[in-house]
Amino acid sequence: MKKEVPLKVTVIMLAAAAAVCAIGVLLGEPQTVFAKAASICLECIGIG
């Protein structure tokens, strides 16, 4: 039998995830990740 996770735990985990995502955005991480991904992609096709 599967045990359900209490709603309180779910809400706390969602709030924590949202907070960590917001901190990452404020620190400029999306630009860093995109720059690295674009660099790797260009290297794969032989341009970069």
Secondary structure, 3 states (H helix, E strand, C coil): CCCCCCHHHHHHHHHHHHHHHHHHHHCCHHHHHHHHHHHHHHHHCCCC
